[in-house]
């Protein structure tokens, strides 16, 4: 396989990896606390750093050390988003804690070390045929295209929801429930030792289609006063 073909394969693997359910859950979950358009890009960047380090031949020991703790990260993410669903504050604009502004990159690093999915492993195996630094860069760019789009739409949905945009409020709530369910399901699977790789692609594609569809749908509709938006969510708590 020539160099250009290898690069195309690695880019496709990066895009494929970007639709993994854990990526979508983390990016949407972070957007509820800090709706930044850069959440997806930073998460993919942190993840790509680890893929590059692993491809070069370093970091395997550190990855093995972090892996047992990643289900707990998913569990905490689910709990945090469940709490936000139960206690919505769309009419307020508090400055997010520094941990949420720095966490996309950090979580990308941790998930890169903890979840060795089939697409990530496939890319690393190609390191013998392609310069590992180029491999890591191309894989990261592929992830950034998908996760960056996801993060941009997630931030837009949350920002519109905070202004009382009707469909965005409904979409935000539906996506919040989806994030909680997926986070708890993935965490339970990891704790139970279930091989989730065989479900990652179909589940990820279905989830990605649902997420993008809801976010595009949420861009239409009308706005309601902030207080009414708060009462709307308060009256529809789970």
Secondary structure as UniProt FT lines:
FT   HELIX           3..18
FT   HELIX           21..33
FT   TURN            37..38
FT   HELIX           39..56
FT   HELIX           60..67
FT   TURN            68..69
FT   HELIX           70..86
FT   TURN            90..91
FT   HELIX           98..114
FT   HELIX           118..125
FT   HELIX           126..128
FT   HELIX           132..162
FT   TURN            163..164
FT   HELIX           166..192
FT   HELIX           197..218
FT   HELIX           226..234
FT   TURN            235..236
//
